[in-house]
Amino acid sequence: MKLLKALTGVAGAIALTTGSAFADDLRWKMPVAFATNLPGLGSPAAWVADNLTTASDGSIQVRVYEPGKLVPPFDILQSVSDGKVSAGYTWIGYDQGKVPAIPLFAAVPFGMKPPAYIGWYYYGGGHEMLQETYANKGFNVHAQLCGIIGPETAGWYSEPIETLEDYKGLKIRFAGLGGKVLEKLGASVTMMPGGELYQALEKGTIDATEFSMPAIDQILGFNQVVKYNLFPGWHQQFTAQYMLINKDEWNRATKAQKALVEASCTAATTRGLAEGEYKNGKVLAEFQDKGVQADQIPRDVLLKLRDVTEEVLEEEASKDADFKRVYESQQEFMESYKVWDTRAYVPADL
């Protein structure tokens, strides 16, 4: 009898603990900017949704909506902030027109490698500065790093880039701060979702495009239209994705629920990076077997692109206080990181 009473007491305590940890069920609709079949870019969103349901024992259920099914990809931030949807999964660099500093958290030309970026984000105040940046521009969201991939390619072209003059007049889809760099060089830069790019290339609406890494570009079929795939991806050495959550919904979540979201997104960040690194080499080799020219942008062109990039970053910093603050934080971190990075890793060409 005493044992039965003791077990009953333990069961009651567990029930109370579980009840307090997950006081209210969360049912979130989450539109995504990228199809969930895209490795490392869209796949983490589906993984997080499934993992949250399992880990929370059903307390958190996230329904993923493929691009355009509920909210247009470029409208995710506003829809989450307005409470039209509880959450969204996106590359936040799309919103640089609304939040000028945001590209620094998404992809920076000649910027950090993925390990360096996540180091700065988690331990250098990046996460906190991101919340402040959104709040300072009036957006009612909580942002959680929830995916990252390595370098993109420098794009797909019908002809190689051999001088800076080759960018002049080029109609190209190019995202973020890299797009601003090419605009300075006379390119006609446009933005459109990934799902529209094949047709745009095929019809000649654009002459060239960048989108992502080989494992993703293969799925979108760019190699069927143009044959020059250029490297390195100077404009996006890392590409970070985020889960945006309506701030009121986030505040309604319990500490345990918040911890699960944070842990799931941290895991998704690792898994997304791993997936891309695992697949890209094989895909790139297959591209070359199919006649794709995987060419390098000449070093002198890269050096000039870096110079123009520095001009763009300084100009943006002079126009927006958040941009200046975040940019200076990243630069300070990179100065110390280079002391380690330039010494610790075996050279790739050894």
Backbone hydrogen bonds, N-H to C=O, Kabsch-Sander energy under -0.5 kcal/mol:
donor,donor_aa,acceptor,acceptor_aa,energy
5,K,1,M,-2.6
6,A,2,K,-2.4
7,L,3,L,-2.7
8,T,4,L,-2.3
9,G,5,K,-2.2
10,V,6,A,-2.1
11,A,7,L,-2.5
12,G,8,T,-2.2
13,A,9,G,-2.1
14,I,10,V,-2.5
15,A,11,A,-2.4
16,L,12,G,-2.4
17,T,13,A,-2.6
18,T,14,I,-3.1
19,G,15,A,-2.5
20,S,16,L,-2.3
21,A,17,T,-2.4
22,F,18,T,-2.4
23,A,20,S,-0.7
26,L,59,S,-3.4
27,R,25,D,-0.5
28,W,26,L,-0.5
28,W,61,Q,-2.6
30,M,63,R,-3.2
32,V,65,Y,-2.1
33,A,89,Y,-2.2
38,L,35,A,-1.9
41,L,38,L,-0.8
42,G,38,L,-2.5
43,S,38,L,-2.2
45,A,42,G,-1.0
46,A,42,G,-1.0
47,W,43,S,-2.1
48,V,44,P,-2.8
49,A,45,A,-2.1
50,D,46,A,-2.2
51,N,47,W,-2.8
52,L,48,V,-2.8
53,T,49,A,-1.5
54,T,50,D,-2.1
55,A,51,N,-3.2
56,S,52,L,-1.9
57,D,54,T,-1.2
58,G,53,T,-2.6
59,S,56,S,-1.3
61,Q,26,L,-2.7
61,Q,59,S,-0.5
63,R,28,W,-3.0
63,R,61,Q,-0.5
64,V,62,V,-0.6
65,Y,30,M,-2.0
66,E,64,V,-0.5
68,G,71,V,-1.3
69,K,66,E,-2.3
75,D,72,P,-2.3
76,I,73,P,-0.9
79,S,75,D,-2.2
80,V,76,I,-2.5
81,S,77,L,-2.7
82,D,78,Q,-2.4
83,G,80,V,-1.0
84,K,79,S,-1.8
85,V,79,S,-1.3
87,A,29,K,-1.7
88,G,244,L,-2.2
89,Y,31,P,-2.2
90,T,242,Y,-2.2
92,I,90,T,-0.8
94,Y,91,W,-1.7
95,D,92,I,-2.0
96,Q,93,G,-1.4
98,K,95,D,-1.3
99,V,95,D,-2.7
102,I,99,V,-2.0
104,L,101,A,-1.5
105,F,102,I,-2.2
106,A,103,P,-1.5
107,A,103,P,-2.7
110,F,234,W,-3.6
111,G,108,V,-1.9
117,Y,113,K,-2.5
118,I,114,P,-2.5
119,G,115,P,-1.6
120,W,116,A,-2.5
121,Y,117,Y,-3.0
122,Y,118,I,-2.5
123,Y,119,G,-2.3
124,G,120,W,-2.0
126,G,120,W,-1.5
127,H,121,Y,-2.1
129,M,125,G,-2.3
130,L,126,G,-2.1
131,Q,127,H,-1.6
132,E,128,E,-2.0
133,T,129,M,-2.4
134,Y,130,L,-2.0
135,A,131,Q,-2.3
136,N,132,E,-2.7
137,K,133,T,-0.8
137,K,134,Y,-0.9
138,G,135,A,-1.8
139,F,134,Y,-2.3
141,V,139,F,-1.4
142,H,245,I,-3.1
144,Q,243,M,-2.0
146,C,241,Q,-2.7
147,G,241,Q,-0.8
149,I,239,T,-1.9
152,E,236,Q,-2.0
153,T,212,S,-1.9
154,A,230,L,-3.0
155,G,230,L,-0.6
156,W,209,T,-3.5
157,Y,228,Y,-3.0
162,E,160,P,-0.7
166,D,163,T,-1.3
167,Y,164,L,-1.8
168,K,165,E,-1.0
169,G,186,G,-2.6
170,L,167,Y,-1.8
172,I,170,L,-0.8
172,I,188,S,-2.2
173,R,208,A,-1.8
174,F,172,I,-0.7
174,F,190,T,-1.4
178,G,175,A,-0.6
179,G,175,A,-1.0
179,G,176,G,-0.7
180,K,176,G,-1.0
181,V,177,L,-1.7
182,L,178,G,-2.0
183,E,179,G,-2.1
184,K,180,K,-1.6
185,L,181,V,-0.8
186,G,183,E,-1.7
187,A,182,L,-2.4
188,S,170,L,-2.6
189,V,187,A,-1.0
190,T,172,I,-2.2
196,E,193,P,-1.7
197,L,194,G,-1.4
200,A,196,E,-1.7
201,L,197,L,-2.6
202,E,198,Y,-2.6
203,K,199,Q,-2.6
204,G,200,A,-0.7
205,T,200,A,-1.5
206,I,200,A,-1.4
207,D,171,K,-3.1
208,A,171,K,-1.7
209,T,156,W,-1.8
210,E,173,R,-1.8
216,I,213,M,-1.5
217,D,213,M,-2.7
218,Q,214,P,-2.4
220,L,216,I,-1.6
221,G,217,D,-0.9
221,G,218,Q,-0.7
222,F,217,D,-1.3
224,Q,221,G,-1.8
225,V,222,F,-2.0
226,V,222,F,-2.2
228,Y,157,Y,-2.0
229,N,227,K,-0.7
229,N,293,Q,-2.3
230,L,155,G,-2.4
230,L,228,Y,-0.6
231,F,295,D,-2.1
233,G,152,E,-0.6
234,W,232,P,-2.2
236,Q,233,G,-1.0
237,Q,108,V,-0.7
239,T,149,I,-1.7
240,A,106,A,-2.2
241,Q,147,G,-2.7
242,Y,90,T,-2.6
243,M,144,Q,-2.7
244,L,88,G,-3.1
244,L,242,Y,-0.7
245,I,142,H,-2.8
246,N,86,S,-2.9
247,K,140,N,-2.4
250,W,246,N,-2.6
251,N,247,K,-2.5
252,R,248,D,-1.2
253,A,249,E,-1.0
253,A,250,W,-0.6
257,Q,21,A,-0.6
258,K,254,T,-2.6
259,A,255,K,-2.4
260,L,256,A,-1.9
261,V,257,Q,-2.1
262,E,258,K,-2.6
263,A,259,A,-2.7
264,S,260,L,-2.7
265,C,261,V,-2.4
266,T,262,E,-2.1
267,A,263,A,-2.3
268,A,264,S,-2.4
269,T,265,C,-2.1
270,T,266,T,-1.6
271,R,267,A,-2.6
272,G,268,A,-2.8
273,L,269,T,-1.7
274,A,270,T,-2.3
275,E,271,R,-2.5
276,G,272,G,-1.9
277,E,273,L,-2.2
278,Y,274,A,-2.1
279,K,275,E,-1.7
280,N,276,G,-2.3
281,G,277,E,-0.5
283,V,279,K,-1.9
284,L,280,N,-2.7
285,A,281,G,-2.0
286,E,282,K,-2.0
287,F,283,V,-2.4
288,Q,284,L,-1.9
289,D,285,A,-1.7
290,K,286,E,-1.2
290,K,287,F,-0.8
291,G,288,Q,-1.4
292,V,287,F,-2.3
293,Q,227,K,-3.5
294,A,292,V,-0.9
295,D,229,N,-0.8
295,D,293,Q,-1.4
297,I,231,F,-3.4
301,V,298,P,-0.5
302,L,298,P,-2.1
303,L,299,R,-2.5
304,K,300,D,-1.5
305,L,301,V,-2.5
306,R,302,L,-2.4
307,D,303,L,-1.7
308,V,304,K,-2.2
309,T,305,L,-2.4
310,E,306,R,-2.1
311,E,307,D,-1.6
312,V,308,V,-2.3
313,L,309,T,-2.7
314,E,310,E,-2.2
315,E,311,E,-2.3
316,E,312,V,-2.6
317,A,313,L,-2.2
318,S,314,E,-1.6
319,K,315,E,-0.7
319,K,316,E,-0.8
320,D,316,E,-1.1
324,K,320,D,-2.3
325,R,321,A,-2.3
326,V,322,D,-2.6
327,Y,323,F,-2.9
328,E,324,K,-2.3
329,S,325,R,-1.7
330,Q,326,V,-2.5
331,Q,327,Y,-2.5
332,E,328,E,-2.3
333,F,329,S,-2.1
334,M,330,Q,-2.5
335,E,331,Q,-1.8
336,S,332,E,-1.2
337,Y,333,F,-2.6
338,K,334,M,-2.3
339,V,335,E,-0.6
340,W,336,S,-0.8
340,W,337,Y,-0.9
341,D,337,Y,-3.2
342,T,338,K,-2.3
343,R,340,W,-1.2
344,A,340,W,-2.6
345,Y,341,D,-0.9
350,L,347,P,-1.6
